[in-house]
Amino acid sequence: MELDEMKSLWADLSVQVEKQDKIQKEILLQITKQKFRNKLDGIRIPEIIGSLVCIGYAMYLLSHFSELELWYNQIFALISVLIMIVLPVSSLTAIRHMRRLRLDLHPPKVLLQKFTDSKIRFLKSQHYAIIFGAILMFTMLPPYAELTGSDSVSDPLFWIIFIPTGPVLMYVLSRWVLKKYKKVIASSEKMLQEME
């Protein structure tokens, strides 16, 4: 075999190896993108379900708004509707920003920075959800009681039991959900860090 033939074969082999390496990197990137999105679905799907519940109850309150006779129940209903629309929208928007990261477009450092910004936005929306969820817990009961004809809200025993237990249960549940969400976000962030 002559030297020129060996050089030619070596060059062809190098080109094939480079092509193979490029294909493997593209496949790995596609797998990483899919895993990244699947991870974030652990947050997105529960938030979508919760948003549908909120929107459904907001629509219920709006459709029965004319049946509310007490002025303060009308105010409570409007506050409840506003909270049940704004919170899901802010949460789903923050999740969309995390999921829309283009892993193939940016270098890993830029991806991590964008993910961190989106993560902070999402966690802030969750902290606001805890605060406004507590407000919602108290503003949605009187209109609901008036619409259903329930006298439980006017019963002092209800408030004696509800005021200490309601916020505590909500706080415990919210912290548990937030802990689960942080775990999903941390594992998603770790995937991005491994790309470096």
Contact map, one row per residue, 1 for C-alpha under 8 A:
1110110000000000000000000000000000000000000000000000000000000000000000000000000000000000000000000000000000000000000000000000000000000000000000000000000000000000000000000000000000000000000000000000
1111110000000000000000000000000000000000000000000000000000000000000000000000000000000000000000000000000000000000000000000000000000000000000000000000000000000000000000000000000000000000000000000000
1111111000000000000000000000000000000000000000000000000000000000000000000000000000000000000000000000000000000000000000000000000000000000000000000000000000000000000000000000000000000000000000000000
0111111100000000000000000000000000000000000000000000000000000000000000000000000000000000000000000000000000000000000000000000000000000000000000000000000000000000000000000000000000000000000000000000
1111111110000000000000000000000000000000000000000000000000000000000000000000000000000000000000000000000000000000000000000000000000000000000000000000000000000000000000000000000000000000000000000000
1111111111000000000000000000000000000000000000000000000000000000000000000000000000000000000000000000000000000000000000000000000000000000000000000000000000000000000000000000000000000000000000000000
0011111111100000000000000000000000000000000000000000000000000000000000000000000000000000000000000000000000000000000000000000000000000000000000000000000000000000000000000000000000000000000000000000
0001111111110000000000000000000000000000000000000000000000000000000000000000000000000000000000000000000000000000000000000000000000000000000000000000000000000000000000000000000000000000000000000000
0000111111111000000000000000000000000000000000000000000000000000000000000000000000000000000000000000000000000000000000000000000000000000000000000000000000000000000000000000000000000000000000000000
0000011111111100000000000000000000000000000000000000000000000000000000000000000000000000000000000000000000000000000000000000000000000000000000000000000000000000000000000000000000000000000000000000
0000001111111110000000000000000000000000000000000000000000000000000000000000000000000000000000000000000000000000000000000000000000000000000000000000000000000000000000000000000000000000000000000000
0000000111111111000000000000000000000000000000000000000000000000000000000000000000000000000000000000000000000000000000000000000000000000000000000000000000000000000000000000000000000000000000000000
0000000011111111100000000000000000000000000000000000000000000000000000000000000000000000000000000000000000000000000000000000000000000000000000000000000000000000000000000000000000000000000000000000
0000000001111111110000000000000000000000000000000000000000000000000000000000000000000000000000000000000000000000000000000000000000000000000000000000000000000000000000000000000000000000000000000000
0000000000111111111000000000000000000000000000000000000000000000000000000000000000000000000000000000000000000000000000000000000000000000000000000000000000000000000000000000000000000000000000000000
0000000000011111111100000000000000000000000000000000000000000000000000000000000000000000000000000000000000000000000000000000000000000000000000000000000000000000000000000000000000000000000000000000
0000000000001111111110000000000000000000000000000000000000000000000000000000000000000000000000000000000000000000000000000000000000000000000000000000000000000000000000000000000000000000000000000000
0000000000000111111111000000000000000000000000000000000000000000000000000000000000000000000000000000000000000000000000000000000000000000000000000000000000000000000000000000000000000000000000000000
0000000000000011111111100000000000000000000000000000000000000000000000000000000000000000000000000000000000000000000000000000000000000000000000000000000000000000000000000000000000000000000000000000
0000000000000001111111110000000000000000000000000000000000000000000000000000000000000000000000000000000000000000000000000000000000000000000000000000000000000000000000000000000000000000000000000000
0000000000000000111111111000000000000000000000000000000000000000000000000000000000000000000000000000000000000000000000000000000000000000000000000000000000000000000000000000000000000000000000000000
0000000000000000011111111100000000000000000000000000000000000000000000000000000000000000000000000000000000000000000000000000000000000000000000000000000000000000000000000000000000000000000000000000
0000000000000000001111111110000000000000000000000000000000000000000000000000000000000000000000000000000000000000000000000000000000000000000000000000000000000000000000000000000000000000000000000000
0000000000000000000111111111000000000000000000000000000000000000000000000000000000000000000000000000000000000000000000000000000000000000000000000000000000000000000000000000000000000000000000000000
0000000000000000000011111111100000000000000000000000000000000000000000000000000000000000000000000000000000000000000000000000000000000000000000000000000000000000000000000000000000000000000000000000
0000000000000000000001111111110000000000000000000000000000000000000000000000000000000000000000000000000000000000000000000000000000000000000000000000000000000000000000000000000000000000000000000000
0000000000000000000000111111111000000000000000000000000000000000000000000000000000000000000000000000000000000000000000000000000000000000000000000000000000000000000000000000000000000000000000000000
0000000000000000000000011111111100000000000000000000000000000000000000000000000000000000000000000000000000000000000000000000000000000000000000000000000000000000000000000000000000000000000000000000
0000000000000000000000001111111110000000000000000000000000000000000000000000000000000000000000000000001100000000000000000000000000000000000000000000000000000000000000000000000000000000000000000000
0000000000000000000000000111111111000000000000000000000000000000000000000000000000000000000000000000000000000000000000000000000000000000000000000000000000000000000000000000000000000000000000000000
0000000000000000000000000011111111100000000000000000000000000000000000000000000000000000000000000000000000000000000000000000000000000000000000000000000000000000000000000000000000000000000000000000
0000000000000000000000000001111111110000000000000000000000000000000000000000000000000000000000000000000000000000000000000000000000000000000000000000000000000000000000000000000000000000000000100000
0000000000000000000000000000111111111000000000000000000000000000000000000000000000000000000000000000001000000000000000000000000000000000000000000000000000000000000000000000000000000000000000000000
0000000000000000000000000000011111111100000000000000000000000000000000000000000000000000000000000000000000000000000000000000000000000000000000000000000000000000000000000000000000000000000000000000
0000000000000000000000000000001111111110000000000000000000000000000000000000000000000000000000000000000000000000000000000000000000000000000000000000000000000000000000000000000000000000000000000000
0000000000000000000000000000000111111111000000000000000000000000000000000000000000000000000000000010000000000000000000000000000000000000000000000000000000000000000000000000000000000000000100100000
0000000000000000000000000000000011111111100000000000000000000000000000000000000000000000000000000010000000000000000000000000000000000000000000000000000000000000000000000000000000000000000000000000
0000000000000000000000000000000001111111110000000000000000000000000000000000000000000000000000000000000000000000000000000000000000000000000000000000000000000000000000000000000000000000000000000000
0000000000000000000000000000000000111111111000000000000000000000000000000000000000000000000000000000000000000000000000000000000000000000000000000000000000000000000000000000000000000001001100000000
0000000000000000000000000000000000011111111100000000000000000000000000000000000000000000000000100010000000000000000000000000000000000000000000000000000000000000000000000000000000000001100100000000
0000000000000000000000000000000000001111111110000000000000000000000000000000000000000000000000000000000000000000000000000000000000000000000000000000000000000000000000000000000000000000000000000000
0000000000000000000000000000000000000111111111000000000000000000000000000000000000000000000000000000000000000000000000000000000000000000000000000000000000000000000000000000000000001001000000000000
0000000000000000000000000000000000000011111111100000000000000000000000000000000000000000000000100000000000000000000000000000000000000000000000000000000000000000000000000000000000001001000000000000
0000000000000000000000000000000000000001111111110000000000000000000000000000000000000000000100100000000000000000000000000000000000000000000000000000000000000000000000000000000000000000000000000000
0000000000000000000000000000000000000000111111111000000000000000000000000000000000000000000000000000000000000000000000000000000000000000000000000000000000000000000000000000000000000000000000000000
0000000000000000000000000000000000000000011111111100000000000000000000000000000000000000000000000000000000000000000000000000000000000000000000000000000000000000000000000000000000000000000000000000
0000000000000000000000000000000000000000001111111110000000000000000000000000000000000001001100000000000000000000000000000000000000000000000000000000000000000000000000000000000000000000000000000000
0000000000000000000000000000000000000000000111111111000000000000000000000000000000000001000100000000000000000000000000000000000000000000000000000000000000000000000000000000000000000000000000000000
0000000000000000000000000000000000000000000011111111100000000000000000000000000000000000000000000000000000000000000000000000000000000000000000000000000000000000000000000000000000000000000000000000
0000000000000000000000000000000000000000000001111111110000000000000000000000000000000001000000000000000000000000000000000000000000000000000000000000000000000000000000000000000000000000000000000000
0000000000000000000000000000000000000000000000111111111000000000000000000000000000010001100000000000000000000000000000000000000000000000000000000000000000000000000000000000000000000000000000000000
0000000000000000000000000000000000000000000000011111111100000000000000000000000000000000000000000000000000000000000000000000000000000000000000000000000000000000000000000000000000000000000000000000
0000000000000000000000000000000000000000000000001111111110000000000000000000000000000000000000000000000000000000000000000000000000000000000000000000000000000000000000000000000000000000000000000000
0000000000000000000000000000000000000000000000000111111111000000000000000000000000011001000000000000000000000000000000000000000000000000000000000000000000000000000000000000000000000000000000000000
0000000000000000000000000000000000000000000000000011111111100000000000000000000000011000000000000000000000000000000000000000000000000000000000000000000000000000000000000000000000000000000000000000
0000000000000000000000000000000000000000000000000001111111110000000000000000000000000000000000000000000000000000000000000000000000000000000000000000000000000000000000000000000000000000000000000000
0000000000000000000000000000000000000000000000000000111111111000000000000000000000010000000000000000000000000000000000000000000000000000000000000000000000000000000000000000000000000000000000000000
0000000000000000000000000000000000000000000000000000011111111100000000000000000110011000000000000000000000000000000000000000000000000000000000000000000000000000000000000000000000000000000000000000
0000000000000000000000000000000000000000000000000000001111111110000000000000000010000000000000000000000000000000000000000000000000000000000000000000000000000000000000000000000000000000000000000000
0000000000000000000000000000000000000000000000000000000111111111000000000000000000000000000000000000000000000000000000000000000000000000000000000000000000000000000000000000000000000000000000000000
0000000000000000000000000000000000000000000000000000000011111111100000000000100010000000000000000000000000000000000000000000000000000000000000000000000000000000000000000000000000000000000000000000
0000000000000000000000000000000000000000000000000000000001111111100000000000100010000000000000000000000000000000000000000000000000000000000000000000000000000000000000000000000000000000000000000000
0000000000000000000000000000000000000000000000000000000000111111110000000000000000000000000000000000000000000000000000000000000000000000000000000000000000000000000000000000000000000000000000000000
0000000000000000000000000000000000000000000000000000000000011111111100000000000000000000000000000000000000000000000000000000000000000000000000000010000000000000000000000000000000000000000000000000
0000000000000000000000000000000000000000000000000000000000001111111100000100100000000000000000000000000000000000000000000000000000000000000000000000000000000000000000000000000000000000000000000000
0000000000000000000000000000000000000000000000000000000000000011111110000000000000000000000000000000000000000000000000000000000000000000000000000000000000000000000000000000000000000000000000000000
0000000000000000000000000000000000000000000000000000000000000001111110000000000000000000000000000000000000000000000000000000000000000000000000000010000000000000000000000000000000000000000000000000
0000000000000000000000000000000000000000000000000000000000000001111111101100000000000000000000000000000000000000000000000000000000000000000000100110000000000000000000000000000000000000000000000000
0000000000000000000000000000000000000000000000000000000000000000011111101100000000000000000000000000000000000000000000000000000000000000000000000000000000000000000000000000000000000000000000000000
0000000000000000000000000000000000000000000000000000000000000000000111111100000000000000000000000000000000000000000000000000000000000000000000000000000000000000000000000000000000000000000000000000
0000000000000000000000000000000000000000000000000000000000000000000111111110000000000000000000000000000000000000000000000000000000000000000000000000000000000000000000000000000000000000000000000000
0000000000000000000000000000000000000000000000000000000000000000000001111111000000000000000000000000000000000000000000000000000000000000000000000000000000000000000000000000000000000000000000000000
0000000000000000000000000000000000000000000000000000000000000000000111111111100000000000000000000000000000000000000000000000000000000000000001100100000000000000000000000000000000000000000000000000
0000000000000000000000000000000000000000000000000000000000000000100111111111110000000000000000000000000000000000000000000000000000000000000000100000000000000000000000000000000000000000000000000000
0000000000000000000000000000000000000000000000000000000000000000000000111111111000000000000000000000000000000000000000000000000000000000000000000000000000000000000000000000000000000000000000000000
0000000000000000000000000000000000000000000000000000000000000000000000011111111100000000000000000000000000000000000000000000000000000000001101100000000000000000000000000000000000000000000000000000
0000000000000000000000000000000000000000000000000000000000001100100000001111111110000000000000000000000000000000000000000000000000000000001100100000000000000000000000000000000000000000000000000000
0000000000000000000000000000000000000000000000000000000000000000000000000111111111000000000000000000000000000000000000000000000000000000000000000000000000000000000000000000000000000000000000000000
0000000000000000000000000000000000000000000000000000000000000000000000000011111111100000000000000000000000000000000000000000000000000001001000000000000000000000000000000000000000000000000000000000
0000000000000000000000000000000000000000000000000000000001000000000000000001111111110000000000000000000000000000000000000000000000000001001100000000000000000000000000000000000000000000000000000000
0000000000000000000000000000000000000000000000000000000001101100000000000000111111111000000000000000000000000000000000000000000000000000000000000000000000000000000000000000000000000000000000000000
0000000000000000000000000000000000000000000000000000000000000000000000000000011111111100000000000000000000000000000000000000000000000000000000000000000000000000000000000000000000000000000000000000
0000000000000000000000000000000000000000000000000000000000000000000000000000001111111110000000000000000000000000000000000000000000011001000000000000000000000000000000000000000000000000000000000000
0000000000000000000000000000000000000000000000000010011011000000000000000000000111111111000000000000000000000000000000000000000000000000000000000000000000000000000000000000000000000000000000000000
0000000000000000000000000000000000000000000000000000011001000000000000000000000011111111100000000000000000000000000000000000000000000000000000000000000000000000000000000000000000000000000000000000
0000000000000000000000000000000000000000000000000000000000000000000000000000000001111111110000000000000000000000000000000000000000000000000000000000000000000000000000000000000000000000000000000000
0000000000000000000000000000000000000000000000000000000000000000000000000000000000111111111000000000000000000000000000000000100110000000000000000000000000000000000000000000000000000000000000000000
0000000000000000000000000000000000000000000000110110010000000000000000000000000000011111111100000000000000000000000000000000000000000000000000000000000000000000000000000000000000000000000000000000
0000000000000000000000000000000000000000000000000010000000000000000000000000000000001111111110000000000000000000000000000000000000000000000000000000000000000000000000000000000000000000000000000000
0000000000000000000000000000000000000000000000000000000000000000000000000000000000000111111111000000000000000000000000000000100000000000000000000000000000000000000000000000000000000000000000000000
0000000000000000000000000000000000000000000000100000000000000000000000000000000000000011111111100000000000000000000000000100110000000000000000000000000000000000000000000000000000000000000000000000
0000000000000000000000000000000000000000000100110000000000000000000000000000000000000001111111110000000000000000000000000000000000000000000000000000000000000000000000000000000000000000000000000000
0000000000000000000000000000000000000000000000000000000000000000000000000000000000000000111111111000000000000000000000000000000000000000000000000000000000000000000000000000000000000000000000000000
0000000000000000000000000000000000000000000000000000000000000000000000000000000000000000011111111100000000000000000001101100100000000000000000000000000000000000000000000000000000000000000000000000
0000000000000000000000000000000000000001001100000000000000000000000000000000000000000000001111111110000000000000000001000100000000000000000000000000000000000000000000000000000000000000000000000000
0000000000000000000000000000000000000000000000000000000000000000000000000000000000000000000111111111000000000000000000000000000000000000000000000000000000000000000000000000000000000000000000000000
0000000000000000000000000000000000000000000000000000000000000000000000000000000000000000000011111111100000000000000001000000000000000000000000000000000000000000000000000000000000000000000000000000
0000000000000000000000000000000000000000000000000000000000000000000000000000000000000000000001111111100000000000001001100000000000000000000000000000000000000000000000000000000000000000000000000000
0000000000000000000000000000000000011001000000000000000000000000000000000000000000000000000000111111100000000000000000000000000000000000000000000000000000000000000000000000000000000000000000000000
0000000000000000000000000000000000000000000000000000000000000000000000000000000000000000000000011111110000000000000000000000000000000000000000000000000000000000000000000000000000000000000000000000
0000000000000000000000000000000000000000000000000000000000000000000000000000000000000000000000001111111000000010011000000000000000000000000000000000000000000000000000000000000000000000000000000000
0000000000000000000000000000000000000000000000000000000000000000000000000000000000000000000000000001111111000010000000000000000000000000000000000000000000000000000000000000000000000000000000000000
0000000000000000000000000000100010000000000000000000000000000000000000000000000000000000000000000000111111110010000000000000000000000000000000000000000000000000000000000000000000000000000000000000
0000000000000000000000000000100000000000000000000000000000000000000000000000000000000000000000000000011111100000000000000000000000000000000000000000000000000000000000000000000000000000000000000000
0000000000000000000000000000000000000000000000000000000000000000000000000000000000000000000000000000011111100000000000000000000000000000000000000000000000000000000000000000000000000000000000000000
0000000000000000000000000000000000000000000000000000000000000000000000000000000000000000000000000000011111110110000000000000000000000000000000000000000000000000000000000000000000000000000000000000
0000000000000000000000000000000000000000000000000000000000000000000000000000000000000000000000000000001111111110000000000000000000000000000000000000000000000000000000000000000000000000000000000000
0000000000000000000000000000000000000000000000000000000000000000000000000000000000000000000000000000001001111111000000000000000000000000000000000000000000000000000000000000000000000000000000011011
0000000000000000000000000000000000000000000000000000000000000000000000000000000000000000000000000000000000111111100000000000000000000000000000000000000000000000000000000000000000000000000000000001
0000000000000000000000000000000000000000000000000000000000000000000000000000000000000000000000000000000001111111110000000000000000000000000000000000000000000000000000000000000000000000000000000000
0000000000000000000000000000000000000000000000000000000000000000000000000000000000000000000000000000111001111111111000000000000000000000000000000000000000000000000000000000000000000000000000010000
0000000000000000000000000000000000000000000000000000000000000000000000000000000000000000000000000000000000011111111100000000000000000000000000000000000000000000000000000000000000000000000010011000
0000000000000000000000000000000000000000000000000000000000000000000000000000000000000000000000000000000000001111111110000000000000000000000000000000000000000000000000000000000000000000000000000000
0000000000000000000000000000000000000000000000000000000000000000000000000000000000000000000000000000100000000111111111000000000000000000000000000000000000000000000000000000000000000000000000000000
0000000000000000000000000000000000000000000000000000000000000000000000000000000000000000000000000100100000000011111111100000000000000000000000000000000000000000000000000000000000000000000010000000
0000000000000000000000000000000000000000000000000000000000000000000000000000000000000000000000000000000000000001111111110000000000000000000000000000000000000000000000000000000000000000000000000000
0000000000000000000000000000000000000000000000000000000000000000000000000000000000000000000000000000000000000000111111111000000000000000000000000000000000000000000000000000000000000000000000000000
0000000000000000000000000000000000000000000000000000000000000000000000000000000000000000000001101100000000000000011111111100000000000000000000000000000000000000000000000000000000000000000000000000
0000000000000000000000000000000000000000000000000000000000000000000000000000000000000000000001000100000000000000001111111110000000000000000000000000000000000000000000000000000000000000100000000000
0000000000000000000000000000000000000000000000000000000000000000000000000000000000000000000000000000000000000000000111111111000000000000000000000000000000000000000000000000000000000000000000000000
0000000000000000000000000000000000000000000000000000000000000000000000000000000000000000000001000000000000000000000011111111100000000000000000000000000000000000000000000000000000000000000000000000
0000000000000000000000000000000000000000000000000000000000000000000000000000000000000000001001100000000000000000000001111111110000000000000000000000000000000000000000000000000000000000000000000000
0000000000000000000000000000000000000000000000000000000000000000000000000000000000000000000000000000000000000000000000111111111000000000000000000000000000000000000000000000000000000000000000000000
0000000000000000000000000000000000000000000000000000000000000000000000000000000000000000000000000000000000000000000000011111111100000000000000000000000000000000000000000000000000000000000000000000
0000000000000000000000000000000000000000000000000000000000000000000000000000000000000010011001000000000000000000000000001111111110000000000000000000000000000000000000000000000000000000000000000000
0000000000000000000000000000000000000000000000000000000000000000000000000000000000000000001000000000000000000000000000000111111111000000000000000000000000000000000000000000000001000000000000000000
0000000000000000000000000000000000000000000000000000000000000000000000000000000000000000000000000000000000000000000000000011111111100000000000000000000000000000000000000000000000000000000000000000
0000000000000000000000000000000000000000000000000000000000000000000000000000000000000010000000000000000000000000000000000001111111110000000000000000000000000000000000000000000000000000000000000000
0000000000000000000000000000000000000000000000000000000000000000000000000000000000000010000000000000000000000000000000000000111111111000000000000000000000000000000000000000000000000000000000000000
0000000000000000000000000000000000000000000000000000000000000000000000000000000000000000000000000000000000000000000000000000011111111100000000000000000000000000000000000010010000000000000000000000
0000000000000000000000000000000000000000000000000000000000000000000000000000000000000000000000000000000000000000000000000000001111111110000000000000000000000000000000000000000000000000000000000000
0000000000000000000000000000000000000000000000000000000000000000000000000000000000100000000000000000000000000000000000000000000111111111000000000000000000000000000000000000000000000000000000000000
0000000000000000000000000000000000000000000000000000000000000000000000000000000000100000000000000000000000000000000000000000000011111111100000000000000000000000000000000000000000000000000000000000
0000000000000000000000000000000000000000000000000000000000000000000000000000000000000000000000000000000000000000000000000000000001111111110000000000000000000000000000100100000000000000000000000000
0000000000000000000000000000000000000000000000000000000000000000000000000000000000000000000000000000000000000000000000000000000000111111111000000000000000000000000000000000000000000000000000000000
0000000000000000000000000000000000000000000000000000000000000000000000000000001100100000000000000000000000000000000000000000000000011111111100000000000000000000000000000000000000000000000000000000
0000000000000000000000000000000000000000000000000000000000000000000000000000000000000000000000000000000000000000000000000000000000001111111110000000000000000000000001000000000000000000000000000000
0000000000000000000000000000000000000000000000000000000000000000000000000000000000000000000000000000000000000000000000000000000000000111111111000000000000000000000000000000000000000000000000000000
0000000000000000000000000000000000000000000000000000000000000000000000000001101100000000000000000000000000000000000000000000000000000011111111100000000000000000000000000000000000000000000000000000
0000000000000000000000000000000000000000000000000000000000000000000000000001100100000000000000000000000000000000000000000000000000000001111111110000000000000000000000000000000000000000000000000000
0000000000000000000000000000000000000000000000000000000000000000000000000000000000000000000000000000000000000000000000000000000000000000111111111000000010000000000000000000000000000000000000000000
0000000000000000000000000000000000000000000000000000000000000000000000001001000000000000000000000000000000000000000000000000000000000000011111111100000010000000000000000000000000000000000000000000
0000000000000000000000000000000000000000000000000000000000000000000100001101100000000000000000000000000000000000000000000000000000000000001111111110000000000000000000000000000000000000000000000000
0000000000000000000000000000000000000000000000000000000000000000000000000000000000000000000000000000000000000000000000000000000000000000000111111111000000000000000000000000000000000000000000000000
0000000000000000000000000000000000000000000000000000000000000000000000000000000000000000000000000000000000000000000000000000000000000000000011111111111110000000000000000000000000000000000000000000
0000000000000000000000000000000000000000000000000000000000000000000100001000000000000000000000000000000000000000000000000000000000000000000001111111110000000000000000000000000000000000000000000000
0000000000000000000000000000000000000000000000000000000000000001001100000000000000000000000000000000000000000000000000000000000000000000000000111111110000000000000000000000000000000000000000000000
0000000000000000000000000000000000000000000000000000000000000000000000000000000000000000000000000000000000000000000000000000000000000000000000011111110000000000000000000000000000000000000000000000
0000000000000000000000000000000000000000000000000000000000000000000000000000000000000000000000000000000000000000000000000000000000000000000000001111111000000000000000000000000000000000000000000000
0000000000000000000000000000000000000000000000000000000000000000000000000000000000000000000000000000000000000000000000000000000000000000000000001111111110000000000000000000000000000000000000000000
0000000000000000000000000000000000000000000000000000000000000000000000000000000000000000000000000000000000000000000000000000000000000000000000001000111111100000000000000000000000000000000000000000
0000000000000000000000000000000000000000000000000000000000000000000000000000000000000000000000000000000000000000000000000000000000000000000000001000011111100100000000000000000000000000000000000000
0000000000000000000000000000000000000000000000000000000000000000000000000000000000000000000000000000000000000000000000000000000000000000000011001000011111110110000000000000000000000000000000000000
0000000000000000000000000000000000000000000000000000000000000000000000000000000000000000000000000000000000000000000000000000000000000000000000000000001111110100000000000000000000000000000000000000
0000000000000000000000000000000000000000000000000000000000000000000000000000000000000000000000000000000000000000000000000000000000000000000000000000001111111110000000000000000000000000000000000000
0000000000000000000000000000000000000000000000000000000000000000000000000000000000000000000000000000000000000000000000000000000000000000000000000000000011111111000000000000000000000000000000000000
0000000000000000000000000000000000000000000000000000000000000000000000000000000000000000000000000000000000000000000000000000000000000000000000000000000000111111100000000000000000000000000000000000
0000000000000000000000000000000000000000000000000000000000000000000000000000000000000000000000000000000000000000000000000000000000000000000000000000000111111111110000000000000000000000000000000000
0000000000000000000000000000000000000000000000000000000000000000000000000000000000000000000000000000000000000000000000000000000000000000000000000000000010111111111000000000000000000000000000000000
0000000000000000000000000000000000000000000000000000000000000000000000000000000000000000000000000000000000000000000000000000000000000000000000000000000000011111111100000000000000000000000000000000
0000000000000000000000000000000000000000000000000000000000000000000000000000000000000000000000000000000000000000000000000000000000000000000000000000000000001111111110000000000000000000000000000000
0000000000000000000000000000000000000000000000000000000000000000000000000000000000000000000000000000000000000000000000000000000000000000000000000000000000000111111111000000000000000000000000000000
0000000000000000000000000000000000000000000000000000000000000000000000000000000000000000000000000000000000000000000000000000000000000000000000000000000000000011111111100000000000000000000000000000
0000000000000000000000000000000000000000000000000000000000000000000000000000000000000000000000000000000000000000000000000000000000000000000000000000000000000001111111110000000000000000000000000000
0000000000000000000000000000000000000000000000000000000000000000000000000000000000000000000000000000000000000000000000000000000000000000000000000000000000000000111111111000000000000000000000000000
0000000000000000000000000000000000000000000000000000000000000000000000000000000000000000000000000000000000000000000000000000000000000000100000000000000000000000011111111100000000000000000000000000
0000000000000000000000000000000000000000000000000000000000000000000000000000000000000000000000000000000000000000000000000000000000000100000000000000000000000000001111111110000000000000000000000000
0000000000000000000000000000000000000000000000000000000000000000000000000000000000000000000000000000000000000000000000000000000000000000000000000000000000000000000111111111000000000000000000000000
0000000000000000000000000000000000000000000000000000000000000000000000000000000000000000000000000000000000000000000000000000000000000000000000000000000000000000000011111111100000000000000000000000
0000000000000000000000000000000000000000000000000000000000000000000000000000000000000000000000000000000000000000000000000000000000000100000000000000000000000000000001111111110000000000000000000000
0000000000000000000000000000000000000000000000000000000000000000000000000000000000000000000000000000000000000000000000000000000001000000000000000000000000000000000000111111111000000000000000000000
0000000000000000000000000000000000000000000000000000000000000000000000000000000000000000000000000000000000000000000000000000000000000000000000000000000000000000000000011111111100000000000000000000
0000000000000000000000000000000000000000000000000000000000000000000000000000000000000000000000000000000000000000000000000000000000000000000000000000000000000000000000001111111110000000000000000000
0000000000000000000000000000000000000000000000000000000000000000000000000000000000000000000000000000000000000000000000000000000001000000000000000000000000000000000000000111111111000000000000000000
0000000000000000000000000000000000000000000000000000000000000000000000000000000000000000000000000000000000000000000000000000000000000000000000000000000000000000000000000011111111100000000000000000
0000000000000000000000000000000000000000000000000000000000000000000000000000000000000000000000000000000000000000000000000000000000000000000000000000000000000000000000000001111111110000000000000000
0000000000000000000000000000000000000000000000000000000000000000000000000000000000000000000000000000000000000000000000000000000000000000000000000000000000000000000000000000111111111000000000000000
0000000000000000000000000000000000000000000000000000000000000000000000000000000000000000000000000000000000000000000000000000010000000000000000000000000000000000000000000000011111111100000000000000
0000000000000000000000000000000000000000000000000000000000000000000000000000000000000000000000000000000000000000000000000000000000000000000000000000000000000000000000000000001111111110000000000000
0000000000000000000000000000000000000000000000000000000000000000000000000000000000000000000000000000000000000000000000000000000000000000000000000000000000000000000000000000000111111111000000000000
0000000000000000000000000000000000000000011000000000000000000000000000000000000000000000000000000000000000000000000000000000000000000000000000000000000000000000000000000000000011111111100000000000
0000000000000000000000000000000000000000000000000000000000000000000000000000000000000000000000000000000000000000000000000000000000000000000000000000000000000000000000000000000001111111110000000000
0000000000000000000000000000000000000000000000000000000000000000000000000000000000000000000000000000000000000000000000000000000000000000000000000000000000000000000000000000000000111111111000000000
0000000000000000000000000000000000000011011000000000000000000000000000000000000000000000000000000000000000000000000000000000000000000000000000000000000000000000000000000000000000011111111100000000
0000000000000000000000000000000000000001000000000000000000000000000000000000000000000000000000000000000000000000000000100000000000000000000000000000000000000000000000000000000000001111111110000000
0000000000000000000000000000000000000000000000000000000000000000000000000000000000000000000000000000000000000000000000000000000000000000000000000000000000000000000000000000000000000111111111000000
0000000000000000000000000000000000000010000000000000000000000000000000000000000000000000000000000000000000000000000000000000000000000000000000000000000000000000000000000000000000000011111111100000
0000000000000000000000000000000000010011000000000000000000000000000000000000000000000000000000000000000000000000000000000000000000000000000000000000000000000000000000000000000000000001111111110000
0000000000000000000000000000000000000000000000000000000000000000000000000000000000000000000000000000000000000001001000000000000000000000000000000000000000000000000000000000000000000000111111111000
0000000000000000000000000000000000000000000000000000000000000000000000000000000000000000000000000000000000000000000000000000000000000000000000000000000000000000000000000000000000000000011111111100
0000000000000000000000000000000100010000000000000000000000000000000000000000000000000000000000000000000000000000000000000000000000000000000000000000000000000000000000000000000000000000001111111110
0000000000000000000000000000000000000000000000000000000000000000000000000000000000000000000000000000000000010011000000000000000000000000000000000000000000000000000000000000000000000000000111111111
0000000000000000000000000000000000000000000000000000000000000000000000000000000000000000000000000000000000010001000000000000000000000000000000000000000000000000000000000000000000000000000011111111
0000000000000000000000000000000000000000000000000000000000000000000000000000000000000000000000000000000000000000000000000000000000000000000000000000000000000000000000000000000000000000000001111111
0000000000000000000000000000000000000000000000000000000000000000000000000000000000000000000000000000000000010000000000000000000000000000000000000000000000000000000000000000000000000000000000111111
0000000000000000000000000000000000000000000000000000000000000000000000000000000000000000000000000000000000011000000000000000000000000000000000000000000000000000000000000000000000000000000000011111
